[in-house]
């Protein structure tokens, strides 16, 4: 397995994405349908809501995962790069809730979680938190000193959205460039 910062960045961007967009509508790769169908064919009984590390790391599991992952060599860019994967899909990325996996394993499990509705919990909880914070902001009038910080925060959100949209939806690259002009 090849590792780099790319895997960590992928998980950060992905977490931000499933927190802000309904996961059922996400398309992570051009091969989502093929990855999902092959994954569910090979791993019908795998509990993707709460992964057991042995389902990915035991000798028996590695023998099952190897042919699955290798079928995407040359099809999925950096298919064997290492990345972090959440064990419990209802929780955020923490040291206790992550395991090291290949990029194809990450895609297979997260595509299945999105399609089967398991990532809805993360999305709905973030939406509820955002609504609560908006209500709180509306009830408290902001002081003039808060305005630059609020503007910087909104600017970061805007550029973060552009980055995420460009990363996962390459067809928006031209539109993103126009936004920035």
N, C-alpha and C positions, 0 to 999 in steps of 0.2 A: 504494500500500500504506500502510495506517495502522499506525503502530508505537506501542507503549507498553510499560510494565513487565509487562503482562498476558502477553505472549508469552514473556518470560523466566520468569515464574512458572509458566506452563503447562508449559514444558520441565522445570523443577525438579520439579514435582509428578509429571509423567509419568515421569521417570527414577526417582523414588522408588517409583512404582507398579509399573513393570516389574521393579524390583529386589526387590520384596516379594511380588508376586502372579504366578502363572503367566500370561504374556502371552496364551496361547491362550484364556483365559477372560475377557479384558477386553473391555468394550464401551465405546468412547470417545464415541459419539454415538448418538442414536436412529436415525440413518440409516447405520449401519455397513455393512449389506448393500448398500444402494444405492451408497454411496461406493466400496466394494470392487469391486463388479461393473462399475461405470462406469470405474473406474480401470484394471482389468485388460482391459477392452474397448479402451480408448484407448491404454494403454501396456503392451501384451503383452510386449514385449521389454525393458522397463526393468529393469536390474539393481538391485534395491532393497537388496541386501546391502551393496554398496559403490557409492554414488552418485557419479557424475561431475558436478561443478558445471555443466558444459555441458548436461547433461540437464535442468537447471532454468533456466539463465540465458542460454543462447544465443538469438539471434533466432528461430531455427527452433523451439527448444523452447518459447519464450514463445508462439508462434503455436499450438502444440498445447495448452499448458496453459490459455490464456485461456478457450476455450470450456468446457473441463472445469470450471474453477473457477467460471465464471459461472453454470453450471447449478445451483449450490447457493446462489446469492444468495437471501436470504429464507428458506432452509431451514436453513442452518448459521449460527448466530449469529456475527457478526464474521468472516465467511468470508474477507475479504481483509485481516484484521489480520496483521501480520508476527510471525513466531515463529522460533525456532531449530530446525534440523533436523540430526540427526547424519548425516554422510556415510557413515561405516562403522558399521553397526549393532552391531558387536561391541565397540565402544569407548564410553567415557563422553563427556559433553559437554565438549569442550575447544575452545580457540580454533582449533586446526588441524582439528578434526573437525566443525565446524559450518558451516552455510550458512544464510542468511536465506531464508525461504520464507513463503508465505501459510499461513494456518491450514488451509485446505482441502487444500493440498499436504501439510502435516504430517499431517493425519488420514488422507489416502489412503495415503501411504507407510507410516505407522506401523500402520495397520489391516492392510495387506498383510503387513508384517513380522511382526506378531503371528499372523496366520492361517497364514502360510507357515512359521512356526517360526524365523525369523531372530532374533527377540529372546530366544529361549530361552537363548542364551549369556550375556547380561547377567544374567538371572534365576538361572541355575545358578551363575555365578561369585559372585554376591552370597550365595547360599545356602551355598556352600562356605566363603566368608570368615566368615559368621556362625557356622557350625558350628565352625570353627577357633578363633574368638574365645571361643565358649562353653566349649570344651574347655580353653582357656588360663585362663579365669576360674575354672573348677571346680578346676583343679590348683593355683591360687594362692589362698590364703584372703585375703579382703579385709580391710583394716584398718578400724577404726571411722571413720577420717577419710574413707574412700571412700564410706561409706553415703549421705550427703546428695547427693553428685555422682551416684551411681548412681541414686538416687531421682529426681533432676531429669532425668537422661537418660531414664529410663523414662517419666516424666511427659510429656516432649517427644515421645517416640515415640507415646504414647497419643493425645495431641492431634493430632499429625501424621497418625496413622491416621484419626482422626475427620474431619479436614479433607479428606484425600484421598478417603475414602469418601463424604463429602458432595458433593465436587466431581464425581466421576465416576459416582456412583450416587445420584441425587437421591431415589430411593425410600427411602433410609435416613435422611433428614433428621429425621424424627420420632423414630426409634430413637436417633439421635445426641443429640438433645436430652434424651431420657430417661437416656442414659448420663451426661450432664453434670450431671444433677440430683442 
